[in-house]
C-alpha cells in the first residue's frame, strides 16, 4: 500500500492533484486506514496514471467520472489498460 506522497511520486502528480482526483471520485477501489488516510494499491495507482493521461488529453473531470463508472455486469472495477502492455 502507498501513501498520498508515494502515489504522487510514482505517478508524477502533485499530492494536491492525487487528493483532488480521489475527492472527486475518479479513483475506484481507494482504501483508507484507521485514521482515514488514503491508501493506494497497484490498481488505484494505475487509475491515477489513467486519470492523468485523460486530463492531459483535455478530458473534463465530469467525463472522466463517467468513464470510470463500472460497465461490467458484476459491478466490478474496469481496469485501465497499462501503457506497457
Secondary structure, DSSP 8 states (H G I E B T S, - for coil): -B-HHHHHHHHT--HHHHHHHHHTT-STT-EE-TT--EEB-HHHHHHHHHHHHHHHTT--HHHHHHHHS--STT--------TT-
